[in-house]
Amino acid sequence: MAVKQEEFDTSTDEAASESRWKRLLAQREIQLLLVLVVFTILVRLGGAPGFLGPTHFPIFLSQVAPDMLVVIPMAMLLIGGMFDLSVTGIANLSVVLVGWTFSRLLGTMDDTLLILLVVAIGLTAGLIVGVINGFAVTRLRMNPLMTTLATWWMAQGAATGVAGGESRHNFVGSFRDIARFQPLRDLGETFPFLQEMRISTLPMPVFYAAVVIFLGWLVLNRTRFGWHIFAAGSDRQGAALNGVNVNRVTLIGFVATGMAAAMCGIVWASRLTSAPPNTLGGLELRVIAAAVIGGAALTGGEGSVLGAVLGLFFMHMIRSATIQLGLPVYWEFFVLGAVLFTAVAFDAWSKRQGATD
């Protein structure tokens, strides 16, 4: 009898262990992480042995970081049941306002004060458009698709008008430090081991992105407001009946996304040392697609910060791989489209399976 009991306990433990593995592998983040690993191996074997290696990885992070500033609040907005197409217009408007103000006021005040002023102007533009979007959707009951499409075009038109067809230049070195992590670079001169670890050579936007990722994860997973975001996206009316201020959740989401897009524009302006009005074309599609690939549902109520991060990583990995492998640019768009299509199809299949179980 004791032997049978022991066999029963063993089989129970094995079943529990198998169930845990199944639950783990069912998570979108784990699935995507495995895909990234396999993709990296295939690219390296396919003719790019340095892909995401010690030399390439810091460059890759610098390419991803500006978009990462936007994809986190966009993912949270999607989880809350909304989305924002205006981020490209906001980012380009921020780029132009920063460049126009900087070129006009350069030499009239201290460089540090000027930098603070132009950053404040750029962020204010994002704040204003975010408030307009949030107010229109929550108070005027306007459709978020058409609302943010309209504000996108308005912001882009304003950017082109302010620029007047010109790109502003003459950004001083202190402004470019927005895009370069000068404090760590200075530390690297004092402590050589930092140089060896390559920490001091990472651009500033990587650290901005790290802060945004941490704050997004903290809000979404460790605060009551994060629960409100999921509740609003899952069942807006039900959440309201349970005391969730869904309009407040939506307004904050649009404001956060608008200001993040503005910060993305500021970073690009400091990196390029110029301010063309069409710097960030396609930003809205990149961040929305990345969040969806990472598990965010367009209908709301699903998604995660880690999934959005991995989704954006995958999109940029595809772009980088096509360059390193010397493939025509159309392959990048084809593969990105195929990945997005597969992610949406897999999500729909998973929901059907869950409904039948």
MIPABA-9711 format. One record per residue: x, z, y negated of N, C-alpha, C in turn; residue in three letters. Coordinates in steps of 0.05 Angstrom, whole numbers, plus 32768, in hexadecimal, padded with zeros to 4 digits. Each point is the difference from the previous one (the first is absolute). Example, Ala and Ser with C-alpha at 12.3 -4.5 7.8 and 13.67 -1.06 7.14 Angstrom:
<sites>
8108809C80727FEE80007FE8801280007FE8Ala
7FF97FF27FEB801080017FE87FF1800E7FEASer
</sites>
This chain:
<sites>
8011800080187FEF80007FE8801180007FE7Met
8017800F8001801280027FEA800D7FE57FFAAla
80067FF28017800C7FE57FFD7FED7FED7FF2Val
7FE7800180077FEC7FEE7FF47FFC80077FE2Lys
8001801A7FFA7FFE80087FE480177FF67FF0Gln
80188001800C80187FF77FF27FFF7FE27FFCGlu
7FF67FF180147FFD7FE37FFD7FEC7FF97FEBGlu
7FEA80107FFF7FEC7FFC7FEB800B80047FE4Phe
801080167FFD800C80067FE680137FEA7FF8Asp
80107FF6801480137FEA7FFA7FF27FE77FF6Thr
7FEB7FF9800F7FF17FE77FF87FF280047FE5Ser
7FF780187FFB7FF380067FE680157FFD7FE9Thr
8018800B800580157FFD7FEB80087FE37FFCAsp
80017FF1801580077FE47FFE7FEB7FF07FF1Glu
7FE7800780057FEA7FF37FF2800080077FE3Ala
800580197FFA800280097FE480167FF27FF1Ala
80187FFE800E80177FF37FF47FFA7FE37FFBSer
7FF37FF280137FF97FE47FFD7FEC7FFC7FE9Glu
7FEE80137FFE7FEC7FFF7FEA800D80037FE5Ser
801480117FFE800F80047FE7800F7FE77FF8Arg
800C7FF38014800F7FE77FFB7FED7FEA7FF6Trp
7FE87FFF800D7FED7FEC7FF87FF680047FE3Lys
7FFB801A7FF97FF880067FE580167FF97FECArg
80198006800880167FFA7FEE80037FE27FFBLeu
7FFF7FF1801680037FE37FFE7FE87FF27FF3Leu
7FE9800E7FFF7FE87FF57FF3800180037FE2Ala
8013800F7FF5800380037FE4800C7FE77FF3Gln
7FF47FF77FEB80097FE77FF3801D80037FF7Arg
800880177FF5801B80047FF680157FFC8017Glu
7FFA800B801780137FFE801780017FE38009Ile
7FE97FF3800280007FE4800880107FEF7FEDGln
7FFC80057FE6800E7FF07FEC801E80068000Leu
800780198005801D80078001800D7FF18018Leu
7FF37FFF8016800B7FF2801780037FE27FFALeu
7FEC7FF57FF280027FE37FF880187FFC7FEEVal
800580127FED80167FFD7FEE801B8000800FLeu
80028012801480188002801080057FE6800FVal
7FEB7FF7800E80027FE7800F80067FE87FEEVal
7FF47FFF7FE980047FEA7FED801D80007FF6Phe
800B80187FFA801C80027FF880137FF68015Thr
7FFB8008801980117FF780167FFF7FE28003Ile
7FE87FF47FFF7FFD7FE38003800F7FF17FE9Leu
7FFD800A7FE8800E7FF37FE9801E80018003Val
800A80178009801D80038004800A7FED8016Arg
7FF17FFF801680077FEE80167FFC7FE27FF8Leu
7FEE7FFB7FED7FFA7FE57FF880147FF47FEDGly
8014800E7FF780147FF47FEE8006800F7FE7Gly
7FF580197FFD800580107FE98009801C8009Ala
80198002800A8009801A800B800280167FECPro
80017FFA7FE6800280147FEC7FE580097FF5Gly
7FEA7FF6800C7FE580067FF67FFB801E8001Phe
7FF9800D7FE97FFC801C7FFD801780118009Leu
80187FF47FFF8018800F8005800980117FE9Gly
8017800E8002800980127FEA80037FF27FE5Pro
80087FE6800080037FF17FE77FE57FF67FF6Thr
7FF07FF780127FE67FF37FF87FEB80157FF9His
80008017800D7FE980127FFD7FFD800B7FE4Phe
801580087FF17FFC80087FE57FF47FEA7FEEPro
80097FE780057FF47FEA7FF17FE37FFD8007Ile
7FF9800280197FE57FFE80097FEE80167FF3Phe
800B80197FFF7FF180157FF47FFA7FFB7FE2Leu
80147FF57FF37FFD7FFA7FE37FEA7FEA7FFCSer
7FFD7FEE80137FEB7FEC7FFE7FE4800B8005Gln
7FFF801380137FE6800C80077FF680147FECVal
8012800F7FF37FF980177FF07FEB7FFB7FEAAla
80037FEB7FF07FEC7FFD7FEB7FE37FFD800BPro
7FFD7FF080157FE67FFD800D7FF6801A800CAsp
8013801080097FF8801A800C7FF380127FECMet
80077FFE7FE77FF480107FEB7FE27FFB7FFELeu
7FF87FE780087FE47FF87FFD7FF08003801AVal
800E7FFB80177FF27FFF80197FF5801B8008Val
800D80167FF87FF6801A80087FE580077FF2Ile
7FFE7FFE7FE57FE680057FF47FEB7FEB8008Pro
80097FE780057FED7FEC80097FF58007801CMet
8010800A80127FF78009801A7FEC80167FFDAla
800580137FEE7FEE80167FFC7FE67FF77FF4Met
80017FEB7FEE7FE87FF57FF57FF07FF28016Leu
800D7FF280127FF27FF380167FF380148012Leu
800E801680067FF5801580117FE7800B7FF3Ile
800080017FE57FE8800A7FF27FEA7FEB7FFDGly
80047FE9800C7FEB7FEB800080017FED7FEAGly
80167FFE7FF180027FEE7FE9801A7FF08002Met
80047FED7FEF801A7FF27FFE80027FF57FE3Phe
80197FF87FF980057FF97FE580117FE67FFFAsp
7FF47FEB7FF6800F7FE67FFE800F7FFE7FE6Leu
7FFC80137FED800B7FFD7FE6801D80087FFESer
800C800A8015801B800B7FFF80157FEC7FF7Val
7FFC7FE7800780147FEB7FF77FFE7FFD7FE2Thr
7FE87FFE7FF57FFD7FFD7FE3800B80187FF1Gly
7FFA8018800B800A80197FF4801F80008000Ile
800C7FFA8016801D80008002800D7FEC7FEDAla
7FF57FE87FFF800B7FEC7FED7FFC80087FE3Asn
7FE9800C7FFA7FFB80097FE5801480167FF9Leu
800580128012801480157FFC801B7FF57FFBSer
80087FEC8010801A7FF37FFC80037FF57FE4Val
7FEB7FF27FF780017FF37FE5800080147FEAVal
7FEE801580027FFF80147FEB801B800F7FFELeu
800C80068016801A800D800080157FEE7FF3Val
80007FE7800880147FEE7FF47FFC7FFB7FE3Gly
7FE77FFC7FF87FF97FFA7FE4800880187FEETrp
7FF780188009800680187FF0801E80057FFEThr
800E7FFD8017801C8006800180107FED7FEEPhe
7FF97FE68001800F7FED7FF07FFA80037FE2Ser
7FE880097FF97FF980047FE4800D80197FF4Arg
8002801580108009801A7FF5801D80078007Leu
800D7FEE800F801C80068007801180037FE7Leu
800E80167FFF801280057FE97FF380117FEAGly
7FE5800480027FF2800F7FEB7FFE801E8007Thr
8006800780197FFF801C8008801380058017Met
8003801880078011800780177FF77FF28019Asp
80137FF780117FF97FF180187FEE80108013Asp
8006801A80037FF0801080127FE380027FF7Thr
7FFD80057FE67FE480017FF57FF27FE68003Leu
800F7FEA7FFC7FF47FE580037FF77FFC801DLeu
8010800880137FF97FFD801C7FE780108006Ile
7FFF80197FF77FE9801080057FE77FF47FF4Leu
80037FF47FE87FE97FF37FF27FF67FE88010Leu
80127FEF80097FF77FE7800E7FF48007801BVal
800B8014800D7FF58009801A7FE4800B7FFCVal
7FFC80107FEA7FE6800B7FFA7FEC7FEA7FFAAla
80097FEC7FF17FEE7FE97FF97FF87FF1801AIle
80137FFB80117FF97FF280197FED80108011Gly
8005801A80047FEE801180107FE480027FF3Leu
7FFF80017FE57FE780017FF37FEF7FE88005Thr
800D7FE980017FF17FE780067FF38002801CAla
8010800A80137FF58004801B7FE980148000Gly
800380157FF17FEB80157FFE7FE77FF47FF5Leu
80027FF17FEB7FE87FF57FF37FF17FED8013Ile
800E7FEE800C7FF37FED80137FF4800F8018Val
800E801480097FF6801080167FE6800E7FF9Gly
7FFF800B7FE87FE8800E7FF77FE97FEC7FFDVal
80067FE87FF57FEB7FEC7FFE7FF57FF8801BIle
80127FFC80137FF77FF9801C7FEF8016800BAsn
800A80197FFE7FF18016800C7FE580057FF3Gly
7FFF7FFE7FE57FE780037FF27FEC7FEB8007Phe
800A7FE780017FEE7FE980067FF48003801CAla
8010800980137FF78002801C7FEE80188004Val
800780177FF47FF1801980057FE880037FEEThr
80037FF97FE67FEA80057FED7FEE7FE87FFCArg
800C7FE87FFF7FF07FE87FFC7FF87FF3801ALeu
8009800B80167FF97FF7801B80087FE28004Arg
80167FF87FF480097FE58003800F7FFC801BMet
7FFF7FE8800A800E7FFA8019801E80027FFDAsn
800E800F8011801D80047FFC80107FE68002Pro
7FF77FEE8011800E7FE6800380007FF17FE6Leu
7FE87FFB7FF57FFE7FF17FE7800B800F7FE8Met
7FFD801A8000800A80107FEA801E7FFE7FFEThr
800E80058016801D80007FFF800B7FE47FFEThr
7FF17FEC800980087FE47FFC80007FFA7FE2Leu
7FEA80097FF37FFE7FFB7FE38016800E7FF0Ala
8005801A80068015800E7FF2801B7FF68006Thr
80047FF5801880197FF3800780057FE87FEDTrp
7FEC7FEF7FFD80037FE97FEF800380087FE3Trp
7FF280157FF7800280097FE5801C800B7FFAMet
800A80108013801B800C7FFC80157FEA8001Ala
7FFD7FEC801280137FEA80027FFF7FEF7FE6Gln
7FE87FFB7FF67FFE7FF17FE7800C800F7FE9Gly
7FFC801A7FFF800D80107FEB801E7FFF8002Ala
800B80018019801D7FFF8004800B7FE57FF6Ala
7FF27FEB8007800A7FE57FF77FFE7FFE7FE2Thr
7FEA800B7FF47FFD7FFE7FE3801580107FF1Gly
80068018800A801480117FF3801C7FF38002Val
80057FF58018801A7FF3800480047FE77FEFAla
7FEA7FF27FFA80017FE87FF080117FEA800DGly
80018001801B80107FEC800E801D80068001Gly
800880187FF8801D80067FFF800580188013Glu
80198003800880098017800F801280117FEESer
7FFA80197FFD801080127FEF80198009800FArg
80177FFF7FF280198008800D800D80177FF0His
801A80028002800F80147FF17FFA801D8008Asn
7FFA8005801A7FFC801B8009801C800D8003Phe
800380187FF3801A800D80018004800D801BVal
8019800880068007800B801A7FF080198006Gly
7FFA80107FEC7FF2801980057FE47FFA800ASer
7FF37FEA7FF87FE67FF9800B80027FF6801CPhe
80167FF2800680047FF7801C800580178013Arg
800680177FF68003801780117FE68009800DAsp
7FE97FF67FF57FE78005800E80007FF3801CIle
800F7FEB800380017FF28019801980078010Ala
801280117FF480188008800F8002801E7FFFArg
8006800B80178000801E8001801B800A7FF6Phe
80037FFF7FE5801980087FF38009801C8006Gln
7FEE801480018009801B8007800F8002801BPro
7FF57FF28014800E8001801A80197FF08000Leu
80017FEA7FEF80187FF17FFE801680117FF4Arg
7FF980107FEC801380127FF4800A80158013Asp
7FED800A801180088014801480137FF38014Leu
7FFC7FE6800680117FF38013801D7FFE7FF8Gly
800480007FE5801B80007FF6800D801B8004Glu
7FF080157FFF800A801B800380038008801EThr
7FEC7FF7801080008006801C80017FE68010Phe
80187FF8800980037FE6800D7FEF7FFD8019Pro
7FF98016800E7FF17FFD80187FE47FF47FFBPhe
7FF680037FE77FE77FF47FF980027FE18000Leu
80177FF77FF680057FE3800080017FF6801DGln
800D800F801280027FF7801C7FE58000800DGlu
7FEE80127FF87FE58000800B7FED7FEC7FF3Met
800B7FF27FEB7FF17FEC7FF17FE8800B7FF1Arg
7FFE801A7FFE7FEA800C7FF180027FF97FE2Ile
801980007FF680037FFC7FE47FFD7FE37FF8Ser
7FFE7FEE80137FFC7FE37FF97FE37FF88002Thr
7FEE801280087FE47FF980027FF47FFD7FE4Leu
7FF07FEC7FFB7FF37FFD7FE67FEB80167FFBPro
7FFB80057FE77FED80157FF87FE47FFC800CMet
7FF57FE880017FE57FFC800A7FFD800B801DPro
8015800080107FFE800B801B7FF8801E7FFFVal
800B800E7FED7FFA801C7FFD7FE480047FF3Phe
7FF97FEF7FEE7FE580007FF67FEC7FFD8017Tyr
80067FEC80117FEE7FFA80167FFE80188013Ala
8017800D80058000801780127FEF80177FF5Ala
800180047FE67FEF80147FF47FE27FF98002Val
7FFA7FE77FFB7FE47FF780027FF68002801DVal
80107FF980147FF88003801C7FFB801D8007Ile
801180127FF77FFD801C80067FE7800B7FF3Phe
7FFC7FFA7FE67FE8800A7FF27FE67FF4800CLeu
80017FE680087FE87FF4800C7FFA800E801AGly
8014800580117FFC800D801A7FF5801C7FFBTrp
800B800E7FED7FF8801C7FFA7FE380017FF7Leu
7FF87FEF7FEE7FE57FFF7FF67FEC7FF98016Val
80077FEC80107FEE7FF580147FFC80138017Leu
8015800E80088000801080188000801E7FFDAsn
800580097FE78003801D7FFD7FEF800B7FE9Arg
7FEE7FF17FF57FEF80097FEA7FE37FFA8005Thr
7FEF800F7FF27FE37FFC80027FF97FE47FF4Arg
800F7FF87FEC7FFA7FE67FF480057FEA8014Phe
80148003801180057FEC80157FE97FFE8013Gly
7FF4801780077FE87FFF80117FE97FF37FF2Trp
7FFE80047FE67FEB7FF37FF080037FE18001His
801A7FF77FFF80057FE380017FF57FF4801AIle
8007800D80177FF67FF7801A7FE280018001Phe
7FF480167FF67FE3800380017FF27FEB7FF0Ala
800B7FFA7FE87FF37FEC7FEE80027FE4800DAla
80167FFB800E80027FE6800D7FF07FFD8019Gly
7FFC8016800E7FF17FFF801A7FE27FFD7FFBSer
7FF680107FEE7FE380017FFA7FFC800A7FE4Asp
7FFE7FED7FED7FFF80087FE47FE880127FFAArg
7FE87FF8800A7FE880107FFA8002801B800EGln
80098000801980028019800F801480137FF3Gly
80167FF57FF6801480107FF27FF5800D7FE7Ala
7FF07FF07FF17FF4800A7FE87FEC80178006Ala
7FF17FFD80167FED80158008800E80198008Leu
801A7FFE8009800F801780088012800B7FEAAsn
7FFA7FF87FE7800E800C7FE980197FF17FF7Gly
80067FE9800B80177FF17FF87FF97FEF7FE7Val
801080037FEB7FFB7FF07FE8800D7FE48005Asn
7FF17FEF800C800B7FE6800880087FEF7FE8Val
7FF280027FEA80087FF17FE8801B800A7FF5Asn
800480198001801A800B7FF880177FF68012Arg
7FFB8000801A80147FF6801380067FE37FFAVal
7FEC7FF07FFB80047FE47FFB800F7FFB7FE5Thr
7FF8800F7FEB800D7FFD7FE6801E80078002Leu
80068016800D801C8009800380107FEB8010Ile
7FF37FF48014800D7FEC801080077FE77FF0Gly
7FEE7FF77FEF80067FE97FEF801580067FEBPhe
7FFF80187FF5801480077FEC801C8002800DVal
8001800C8017801A8003800E800C7FE48007Ala
7FEF7FEF800980097FE5800780097FF07FE8Thr
7FF180037FEA80077FF27FE7801B800A7FF5Gly
8004801A80008019800B7FF580187FF98013Met
7FFB8000801A80157FF8801380087FE37FFCAla
7FEC7FEE7FFB80067FE47FFB80107FFD7FE6Ala
7FF980117FEC800F7FFF7FE7801D80098004Ala
800480158010801B8009800680107FEB800FMet
7FF37FF28012800C7FEA800E800A7FEB7FECCys
7FF07FFA7FEC80087FEC7FEC8018800A7FF0Gly
8000801A7FF98017800B7FF180197FFE8010Ile
7FFF8006801A80177FFF8011800B7FE38001Val
7FEE7FED800380087FE48002800D7FF77FE5Trp
7FF480097FEA800C7FF87FE6801C800B7FFDAla
800480198009801B800B7FFD80147FF38014Ser
7FF57FF7801680127FF3801480087FE47FF7Arg
7FED7FF17FF580057FE47FF8800D7FFE7FE5Leu
7FFF80167FF0800980017FE47FF27FEA7FF0Thr
7FE87FF880077FF07FEE7FF17FE380058006Ser
7FEE7FF37FF17FE3800780037FEE7FE88000Ala
80027FEE80157FEE7FEA80027FE480098008Pro
7FEB7FF27FF77FE4800980057FF67FFA801CPro
80107FF380117FF87FF9801B8013800C8015Asn
800B80177FFB8014800B80117FF68007801BThr
7FE8800B80027FF6800C80197FE97FF2800CLeu
80017FE680027FEB7FF1800D7FFC8007801DGly
7FE7800480087FF98006801C8003801D8007Gly
800580127FED8003801C80067FE7800C800ELeu
7FE87FF87FF57FE7800B800B7FFC7FFA801DGlu
80077FE780087FFC7FF8801C8015800D8012Leu
801880047FF68015800C80107FF8801D8007Arg
7FF8800F7FEC7FFB801D80067FE78004800FVal
7FEB7FF07FFB7FE78003800F80057FF8801DIle
800E7FEA800480067FF7801C80118014800EAla
8014800B7FF380118014800C7FF080198009Ala
7FEE80097FEF7FF0801780077FED7FFA8017Ala
7FF57FE880017FEF7FF98016800F7FFD801AVal
80187FF47FFF80117FFE80188007801C800AIle
800380127FED8007801C80077FE98011800AGly
7FE87FF480017FE9800E800B7FEA80077FEDGly
80037FFA7FE67FEB80067FED7FE97FEC8004Ala
7FE7800B80007FE97FEF80047FF47FF87FE5Ala
7FF97FE67FFD7FF47FF77FE77FE5800D7FFBLeu
7FF4800B80157FE6800E7FFE8004801D7FF9Thr
8019800A7FFF8005801B7FF9800080148017Gly
800A80187FFA800080158014801680018013Gly
80127FEC800180167FFF801380197FF77FF2Glu
8017800A800A801A7FF87FF5801280187FFDGly
80197FFB7FF9801480157FFD80167FF67FEESer
800F80137FF580167FF97FEF80167FF48011Val
8006800B801780157FF680117FFA7FE38009Leu
7FE67FFB80077FF87FE5800780057FEC7FEAGly
7FF980087FE780057FEE7FEA801D7FFA7FFBAla
801180158004801D7FFD7FFD800A7FEC8015Val
7FF880048019800A7FEE80157FF57FE47FFDLeu
7FE77FFE7FF77FF57FE57FFB800F7FF17FEBGly
8007800D7FEA80107FF37FEB801C7FFA800ALeu
800C80128010801A7FFA800C7FFF7FE78010Phe
7FEB7FFD80117FFD7FE980117FFE7FE67FF0Phe
7FF080007FEB7FFD7FE87FEF801B7FF87FF4Met
800F80137FF580197FFA7FF480157FF88015His
7FFE800C801880127FF880167FFC7FE38007Met
7FE77FF780017FFA7FE48006800C7FEE7FEBIle
7FFD80077FE6800C7FF07FEB801E7FFF8002Arg
800C80188004801D80018002800B7FF18018Ser
7FF18001801780097FF280187FFF7FE27FFCAla
7FEC7FF67FF37FFF7FE37FFC80177FF67FEFThr
800980117FED80177FF97FEF801A80008010Ile
80038016800F80198003800F80037FEC8017Gln
7FE97FF8800B80017FED801680007FE37FF6Leu
7FFD7FFD7FE580017FE57FF47FE77FF08006Gly
7FE9800D80037FE77FF280067FF37FF77FE7Leu
7FF07FEA80017FF17FF77FE87FED80167FF7Pro
7FFA80007FE67FF080167FF47FE48000800BVal
7FF57FE980097FE58000800A7FFD8011801ATyr
80158004800E7FFF801180187FFA801D7FF9Trp
800A80087FE97FFA801C7FF77FE280037FFCGlu
7FF37FEE7FF27FE480027FFB7FEF7FFE801APhe
80097FEE80117FF27FFC801A8001801A8010Phe
8018800B80038003801980107FF180177FF3Val
800280037FE57FF180157FF37FE27FFE8005Leu
7FF67FE77FFD7FE47FFC80057FF88006801DGly
80117FF880137FFA8006801C8001801E8006Ala
8012800E7FF38002801D80047FE7800E7FF5Val
7FF87FF87FE87FE8800C7FF47FE77FFA8010Leu
7FFE7FE780097FE97FF880117FFF80108019Phe
80178004800D8002800F80197FF9801D7FFBThr
8009800C7FEA7FFA801C7FFA7FE280047FFCAla
7FF37FEE7FF17FE380037FFB7FF17FFB801AVal
80087FED80107FF37FFA801A800380188013Ala
8018800B80018005801780117FEF80187FF7Phe
7FFE80047FE67FF080167FF67FE27FFD8007Asp
7FF67FE77FFE7FE47FFB80077FFC8004801EAla
80137FF780117FFE8004801D8000801D8007Trp
801280107FF38002801D80057FE5800E7FF9Ser
7FF47FF77FEB7FE6800D7FF87FEA7FF98014Lys
80017FE7800A7FEC7FF8801480048010801AArg
8019800480078006800F80187FF7801D7FFDGln
8005800B7FE87FF8801C7FFB7FE280038001Gly
7FF17FEB7FF77FE380027FFF7FF47FFF801CAla
800E7FF180137FF57FFD801B800880188012Thr
8016800E7FF98008801780117FEE80187FFDAsp
</sites>
